[in-house]
Amino acid sequence: MKKIFLSTLAVVTILSTSVLADGYTLTPDGSYVAGDSYSMAPDGSYVSGDSSSLAPDGSYVGGSSSNLAPDGSYVGGGTSNMAPDGSYVSGDSSSLAPDGSYVGN
């Protein structure tokens, strides 16, 4: 029993270290956001960073401003980048989160 616990603890430690190293954070609702902090938007969604802003389409994005991506969606911050799945994320690059979504870096 002690071996199983130690093995499980080792796996959890490795997973939590990789989450921090890859630049995304797990939020209380099970979604992932870019960076190491998040905040709850007024609609109950979680966004990256310490604040949220309302985009023109009614969605909330992390940060103090929204940026229109080429596909018509809004991302937080200054630049948008197309992820491998065709979605747009804020930042210069993207990381694949454990739930299969992409977050910006």
PyMOL commands that set and color helices and strands:
alter all, ss='L'
color gray80, all
select helices_A, chain A and resi 2-22
alter helices_A, ss='H'
color red, helices_A
select strands_A, chain A and resi 24-26+32-34+38-40+46-48+52-54+60-62+66-68+74-76+80-82+88-90+94-96+102-104
alter strands_A, ss='S'
color yellow, strands_A
deselect
rebuild
show_as cartoon
